[in-house]
Amino acid sequence: MEVRDAVERDAAAMAAMTDAPEPVLRNVIHERSVRVLAEEDGTADDDPDDESALRGFVSFDAREDAVFVTQFGGDREACERLLAEPLRFARAEGLPVEVVLRDDDDAMRSAAESVGFEAAGAGPRFRGEPTRTYRHEG
């Protein structure tokens, strides 16, 4: 497995891991820092139709006061490994990291908590559903 920068051809596999449409994720790849965890012997670069080559992804955006994880998806192991990317960036910049998760998203919450994120309060409603903000002080 290798962590690499996402490329446009990864958008379809990323969309399959979330409820976001492929065109939205293609834009995310261009507008944010996006890393993917890919099989070393088969990546979306080699075969754009091989969605199974990606195990997960994380996108993040640095602002003046924190690094914000904007989206992540994949299996728990992949998410834990990929969350290290914004944490590493934030540590170098001396910033905390925040992520907002749906209250019912137990898998993503478990992945975030396993790498040190802690609940930091209620988040905004997303598509009418309650969310919670998680923060890692790094």
Disulfide bonds with the S-S distance in Angstrom:
none
